[in-house]
Amino acid sequence: MSASSTTASGATTSASTPANPRSRVILASLIGTTIEFYDFYVYATAAVLVFPHLFFPAGDPTTALLSSFAIFGAAMVARPLGAVVFGHLGDKHGRKATLVGALLTMGIATFLIGVLPTYALVGWFAPLLLVILRIAQGFALGGEWSGAALVATENAPAGKRAWYGTFPQLGAPIGFIIANGLFLIIAAMLPSDDPSMPSQAFLDWGWRIPFLFSVVMVAVGLWVRLRLVESTAFSKASQQGKLKRLPLAAVFKDYWKQLILGTFFMLATYVLFYLMTTFSLSYGRAPVEPADGGLPGLGYSYNTFVLMLIGGVVFFGIFTLLSGPWADRFGRRKTLIWVTLGIIVFGLLWVPLLAGGFAGVMAWLIVGFALMGMTFGPMGALLPELFPTNVRYTGSGISYNVSSILGAAVAPFIAVALWQAGGGSPFWVGVYLSVMAVLTLIALLLSKETKDVDIDR
């Protein structure tokens, strides 16, 4: 074999060195998912704070909130389609161009949400446009995550694949902090006299700033990603003629068991993820004794609770990074089994924790986000390791994003319904999390360890 070879993108790489330097791999996998999650969190925050007031007719506040969450879920339904389309492109034509396309799609959709007219101006056409752009966001994210995870894992040194795989995962807490931090700054500059409602200036124009700001972040992300070359794993598969004409058909025919297991691996992660970020913002800000027929909550102001959330998300980031070395040392399966058991117990402790005042709520946030980091981190390596190179983008992307329908798409909606069924108590919401974690635990117990698989296969 020759000492050098030409990649699918035309770059020449040495057979003994990675296609991309370590710093470039880490930055490209981290910055892209940070931007994608920033865009997603900007919408999630607006879905709680703004959209029920601006994009739906006046009426029952719970109905408006559920309608806003339904549009939130529409993006999750679009994610598997994005995984199929971008996965096909990524497995046939390479990771680099596919990732650039996903980032551009997300950035354009997010910017356009920031310039949408409201229901008061154009009636039902406003929520229709919101749905269309939200679907575009979900479509883009469906192709983003798996590509970023592959950039990290296919370029990782031996024995450090799970640690490298945590860098695209780290984009979630960083994106959350940037998105909510920006909303917090704007809300502080445009204060409201009613802590349960944004100010009129915020509703008129302030909420649009985070959506428009995404243009700057996308420009930075494109600059980084355009400097990537293809991974050695993909280049080898291309040179050896192993690429599939229809990766989707191949993955369903030969790797359907891995698809099912991967989907359920992510289930508890997704439910926990959106309960801790989206539902918690609704519950934390709801008045203790609502006067308008709404559901009771913790009664914190928006600014106070977002600061509390950001404090919890710091632990999300810390434990995401810590989970990588643990998964490399002890294995993905064993690490995740113990973490999933922790999530089951956590779901049953919601009421006593949330009844403990400020200290109890902070403990709930810290424990929940720490568990989130520990379950989310290893997924960056585990899902790609389930599939060979020629269907890896498609297989890992479908597993990750189909789980978004079963978990994230319905989690906020189910949570509000259970909150309502419990008469304002979050007890049944916690039980729902525990039940979903049991399903993930069963999938993990039925699986095999993947940390020693050959990523070039």
Secondary structure, DSSP 8 states (H G I E B T S, - for coil): --SEEE-TTS-EEETTS-SS-HHHHHHHHHHHHHHHHHHHHHHHHHHHHTHHHHSS-SS-HHHHHHHHHHHHHHHHHHHHHHHHHHHHHHHHH-HHHHHHHHHHHHHHHHHHHTT---HHHHTTHHHHHHHHHHHHHHHHHHHHHHHHHHHHHHT--TT-HHHHHHHHHHHHHHHHHHHHHHHHHHHHHS--SSTTS--HHIIIIITHHHHHHHHHHHHHHHHHHTT----HHHHHHHHTT---S-HHHHHHHH-HHHHHHHHHHTHHHHHHHHIIIIIHHHHHHS-SS-SSS--------HHHHHHHHHHHHHHHHHHHHHHHHHHHHH-HHHHHHHHHHHHHHHHTTHHHHHTSHHHHHHHHHHHHHHHHHHHHTTHHHHHHHTS-HHHHHHHHHHHHHHHHIIIIITHHHHHHHHHHHTTT--HHHHHHHHHHHHHHHHHHHTS---TTS-TT-
